[in-house]
Amino acid sequence: MTKTVLDVSELPHAVLDHRSPVWWGNLLLLCIETAMFALVIGALFYIRQNFTEWPPPKVDELPVVYNPVPFLNISTLNLVLILASCVPMAWVDRACLKRQEFSVTLGMIVVILCGAAAIALRFMEFGSLIFKWNANAYASTVWFILGLHLLHLFTGTLELGLLLSWLMIKGLDVKHARDIRVTAIYWYWIAGIWLLLYVIIYWTPR
Amino acid sequence: MPAAFLKTAVLNEAAERATLEPTWERPSGIVGWFTTTNHKDIATRYIITAFVFFGLAGILAMCMRIQLAFPENTFLTPDRYNQFFTVHGMTMMFLFAVPIMEAMAIYLVPLMIGTRNVAFPRMNAFGYYTYLFGGILLYVGLFLNIGPDTGWFSYVPLAGPQYSPGKRVDFWSQMITLTEIAALVSAVEVIVTVFKQRAPGMSLNRIPIFVWAMVVAAFMTIFAMPAIMLGSGMLAMDRLTHVSTHFFNPAEGGDALLYQHIFWFFGHPEVYIIFIPATGFVSTIIPTFARRKIFGYPVLVLALISIGFIGFGLWVHHMFATPVPELGQSFFTAASMMIAVPSGIQIFCWLATLLTGKPQIKTPLLFVLGFIALFVFGGLTGVILASVSLDLQVHDTFFVVAHFHYVLIGGAVFPLFGAIYYWFPKWTGRMLSEGLGKLNFWLFFIGFNLTFFPMHVLGLKGMTRRVYTYTYDAGWGTMNLIATIGAAVMGVSVLIFLYNVFISRRSGTLAGDNPWNASTLEWAASSPPPNYNFTFPPAVQSRDPLWDEDSLIRVIGLKSNKRMALLTTIMEGAPDHHYEFPEDSIWPLVLALVVGGGFTWAIFSPWAIPVSALVTFIVFCFWFWRGNEPKSLTSQGQKHRLQPKLAVKPKAA
């Protein structure tokens, strides 16, 4: 019996952009993470209402610090580094489209180094904070926000590392070129959300 | 540009099936059991597990009703009673109501949109195992007599380190985190599957309302669930020795009300995450049994979406007894009343469909009619509770208990039973018994009202929630006894349901592909559907394809020796490109065990987090590497290497 059919045999087997499911999966993941950060920021400002001095003075040990605002030096350096790492990431992204395997490899190595440096700087940021996480609610929230973002730095860097090792062992196929492009979006998000968090943590108490 | 095109051809179903069968077959035996990524396997387990938890929570409820049947009863100790009402609430919300709606989506959505599996089948399996782990964790706690005892919302300061020492509340928070990971995973699955894998021709205005409902609920999950994960995580950190943060500790500038805000920012949308899928069942069952197309499709879809938005603006109405600013109270009262508008619109559309159709009173429709009656009643008490002054009078009384059981059981469990009677033939190939079904319905309906109607009166008389007993002279004995009798009737009804499932699965009437003569695509697959769902996936030209089209257009040209599906564009559902699903894998199970083990360990030590994160990454590497060879790419020529250009030749018109 003859039937009307839709022949799709000539359609492509892989695409590199927003038409692929994993692109959408990543976008929804970012929605989840953004909602999470929005709530933590809300919590920070909610807690702020409970303090007459913001940040609250450090009085648990001598010398007393009346205005323990977090220092700007390491944190600003880290912000610049994280934002700057988007440039090689964008370069990798472009190179994936043109499927230039060498450029992709080189660019990814640069981004991973940036990610590792940002993680190291983040630990120095923790060290430079005058208050510990269990000092008061303000301190807990600041540590929590820094820690949550650190978690994403780890995830992004390790994910790129995994993709890089695939790339170096097996070469650049369409599927993984697309995965790298999707990870690039994740990376831009890590940088973008950090700009916002940086301003909130380091500048709003000044 | 490459294109898909229509032509006429002779379909050789037998030959196609012969290659599809081995491609989609899951490995045999225990290996297959633990590695399967087929959405129907996973969803069936989800549904059965959720019903097991429903039974357990029901037993806890029955124990509570026995305790409350007589004044000054001593059936349960106060401590046991606290654990029972807490675990009952948690189970019903986190282990039954939300997961079973997700499970129904995971089973039915791919069939209803005409595709072969969900978008990320391994993530799907991971989600199920994580949920299972969370559920087991909670009951291990309960059986060791260290079950949580601070209510399903675990308010601080009661749940904080000062007033709840020990580990009971930590079981609460870790179970929450695990089940919400599962909920988020399935939400992402559902949205991406619906966005990308719809049958060609299924534009946005042809998506079945059930699928719309699942998408709206999934979006709500994505924005609501992070709140509870955050809240439970922060509570766990406040409680954990050596971490001891102060998020909710007023002595150090923390805030107990902040916890309530975070909790209800999740908690209220949660109600709609349960209720919206249930309206999806209703909007599917009514047209089938009214024998006409649904009345007001665009309005119903818009109502669902607006409930999705307004649902996020109501949370403070759970906090009217706290010092919320008056302007805030007015705002949230207004929003709470506003949500009655889209809900009302839905009800009028359903009534219009029923009244202008020729309703056939079969069991699924019976449950839907029961739903309409009970939900309208529960909705009305909801409007009462939205008013600040009235809410203050009945806050924390049995009036509230009555209200939310009317909306949750009336609004979600009745449609769910209807849905199970409706889709059981698709799942098993056999019909559930109509006679037992009607008995199931009437006993459940009568038992339900006997149990929960008197609670309104008890609440108005001043009986507060969560008291383990009451005195003789309170005069609440008779109505409590009636409620307990009602609960027993409901219990009998559920047993009849289980018996019905048990016997019908073996010896029910054979159903055939489309026993109800319904209009949506799942009925175009055989009953039960094969692993690959459709031999030739369908394309659609209308909203009710099985009613409007004499013969469905079929998709050809997908490779059948690989697990392939066709992806389509988001708006129009135009054919776009091929998609290969990953192979079955053991790693989702292993990852779930690592994540679950890590969170369990985190009850005792903060070192669990970095260590389990590291192990998670290692497992993830295996997940990523093993079985990750894109077969359809390797066959295109140079192994693994990219072609200079994508292997696509332009189509001559």
Interface residues (C-beta under 8 A of the other chain):
Chain A: M1 T2 K3 T4 V5 L6 D7 V8 S9 E10 L11 P12 H13 A14 V15 R19 S20 P21 V22 W24 G25 L28 L29 C31 I32 E33 A35 M36 L39 V40 A43 Y46 I47 N50 F51 P56 R99 E101 W133 N134 A135 N136 A137 Y138 A139 S140 T141 W143 F144 L151 F154 L158 L162 W166 K170 G171 L172 D173 V174 K175 A177
Chain B: P2 A3 A4 F5 L6 K7 T8 A9 V10 L11 A119 F120 M123 L184 A187 V188 I191 V192 F195 K196 Q197 P200 I222 F223 M225 P226 A227 M229 L230 M234 M237 V243 S244 T245 H246 F247 N249 P250 E252 G253 G254 D255 L258 H261 I262 F265 F536 A539 S551 I553 R554 V555 I556 G557 L558 L566 L567 T569 P575 D576 H577 H578 Y579 E580 A613 F617 F620 C621 F624 W625 P630 S632 L633 Q636 H640 R641 L642 P644 L646 A647 V648 K649 K651
